[in-house]
Amino acid sequence: ELIQTNESYTEAFLLRGQIRESNSKFEKAISDYSAIIDQNSQITQAWSSRGSCYYRIGAFQNAIQDFSRAIDLEPDNADLYLYLGNSYGEMDMFTEAIKNFNVAREISFGDYYSNLTKAYEDINSRKYPSALARATSAIDENPTDPIPHSYKGISLYHLGKLDDAIVHLNTATKLDPDNAATVYNLGLAYMASKNTEEAISQFEKAMSIDPSLKRDIELAGALESE
């Protein structure tokens, strides 16, 4: 009844378009979303929804145009970049697809991945204070990812803060118990803190995951970054 009595209203066309889209009547849904755009071209949802319908019927170039227009209206919406990236991917335009996926990732996670990359580079360059700061920032943004905890533990180890290193390496192993390198690093941290029994336990776990670590454990060399 709402559709019949209020077809001139944006809400009515949007509702009918959504119903038609959910019933796989994509061409009719496109007509409804187009009606909204004709009335008011500043409604992001109309462009995005029409783009989704174009995507579903394989009209990927049209989908790209609509998602791009939606992004113009709402440039901080990560989902729109994902949709646009998928559309480019369907056309084998992988450079553009990856570009948009990266934008979506940056919007969703801020500087998280940048901090991870820099922390890794700093560890390999032995810039441990900088690596520590980067890893700490990454943990603040995503505390359930084991990688920044591992990087922070490695940095703390090299800075001589063994108790704190053990805390973060333990956290990393709990989040990712099958990562042999992290378990091995935890063993080294325990060994440096003169907890030989726990060190041996961690080394044995590391070897059970990755037998190739046996020689490293025997040599008890430097901590390894992932």
N, C-alpha and C positions, 0 to 999 in steps of 0.2 A: 504493500500500500504506500509506503514511504516513497518508493521509486516512482510510482505512477503520479503522485500528487506533487512531488518536489523535484522533478527531473532537471530543473534549471539550477539547482543548488549543487555546489561542489560535493557536499557530504553524500548526497544521493548517488551521484555518479561514482564516487569513490567506493561506496558500499557495494553498489551493483558490480563495479569492476572487480572488487575483491571476491565477491561471490562467484562471478563468472570465471575468474582466474583459478579459484580453488576447485572448480568443476572442469578445469582444462579447456574452457571455452576462451582461448587466448585471443582470437581475432575480435570477439565481441568485447572482451575486457580492454583490449587496445583502443577500441572505439570509445569506451567510457572514459578512459584515462586521457585520450586525445581531447574529448569534450572539456575536461577540466583544464587542460593546458590552453585550449582556445579561450577559455574564460579568464584564466589567471595563470600566466606562465611562470609565476614565482613560487609555485607549490612543489617542493622537492619530491614529495611522495608520489606525485603524479608522474614525474619524469622517471623516478626509480622503478615504480610499478610497471610502467609501460616498457621500460628497458628490460625488466625481468620477463615480461611476456614475449618481447621480441627474441630474447635469448632462448626461451623455451621452444619457439617455433623455428629456431635456427637462423633468424635474421640478425646475425651478429654485428654487422655494420650499423644497423639501426640501434641495436642495444648499446653499442659503444657511444653513439651520439647522445642517446638519452642519459646514460650513466655519466657522461662527461658534463652534460648540462646540469644534472643533479649535483655533481661535485662543485660546479661553479656557484651553486646556491648554498651548498653546505660543505665547505672544503675540509672540515674537521671530522667528517663521518667516515670512519675506517671501513665500514661495510661497503660503502659505495666504491672504494678503491679495489676491494676484493672482487666485487661484481664486475667492475671494469677490467680488472686483470684477467678474470676468467673468460671474458668475452674476447679479449685479445688473444688469449691462449687458444681458443677455439679456431681462431683464424691463423694459427701458427705464427703469430707475431710475438714471439717469446720475450724479446727485449723489452717491449712495452708492457707485457704481462708482468715480468719480474719487477720492473720499475714501479708499477702500481701496487704490487704485493709488498714491496719494501716501504712504500709510503704508508700503507695500512699498518704495517708492523711498527713503524715509527710513531704513528698516532696512538696505537694501542699501548705501546710499551715505552714511549719516550726515548730516552738515551740508553735504554737497557742494553741493547745489543752492541752499541758503540762502547759502552763501559766494559762489556765482556771482552770485546776484541782488543781494546787497549790494555786491559789487565793481562791478557795472554801475552801480548807483545812485550809489556813491561817485565813480566816474569822472565821471558826468554832473553831480555836485555839486562836482567838483573837490577831493574829499577823497582825494588821491592816496596818502598814507601808509596810510590805512585800506583803500583799494582794493588796495594792494599786499599788505597782510597777508591780506586775504580771498582774493585770487587765489593767493597762495602756499599757503594752506591747501587750496584746491581742487586745486591741482597735486599736493600730497602725497597726496590721496585718489584722484585719477584723472589720472596724468601723461600719459596718451595722448589726452586731450581737448584740442583746440587752443584752445578758448575761454579757459580760465584763463591759458594762456600768452600769448594776445593781450592779455588784460586786464592781466597783469603787465607786459608790454612797454610798453603805453600808460602805465601808472602810472610805471614807471621813466623813461620818456621825459620826462614832465612833472616828475619829480624831478631831472632833469639827469644821470641815470645811463645815458648813451647806450650804452656798451658792453654793459651788462647788458640794456638794452632790446632791442638788436639780437639778442642771443642768444635771448631768449624769442620775439621776433617771427619770427625765423628758424625756431624750433621749431614755432611755430604754422603757418607757411606750409608746412613739410614735412608736417605732419599733415593740413593742409587746403589744398592748393596752388591750389584754385579760388576761394578767398575773396579777392575783389578788395580789400575794405577792409583786410584784414590785410597784403596785399602793398603797398598804398598806404602804410599806416602804417610798414612796414619801410623804404620809400623815404624817408619823411620823417625817420626815425631816422638813416639813412645820410647824408642831406643835412645834418642838424644836426651830425653828426660830421665833416662836410667831406669825405666820401667821395662826391664828385659822380658819378663814373662808375658806382658801384654803385647810387646813388640813381636815376639815369636808367634803369638796367636794370630796377629794381623798378617804377618808374613805367610803363615800357613794358609790363611784364607785367600790371600792374593795368589799364591801358587795353585790353589785348587781351582781358581777361576781362570788363570792364565799361567800354565806351566813354564812358559818361556821366561817368566820373571825370576826363575830360580837363580840364574847367574847374577842378576842384579842384586838379589837378596843376599847372596853369598858375598858379593863385593861390598854391599851396603853403601852404595854411592850416593850421589846427590838426589834430592827430590826431583821427581819428574812432573812436568806440567802435562795436562791432557792434550 
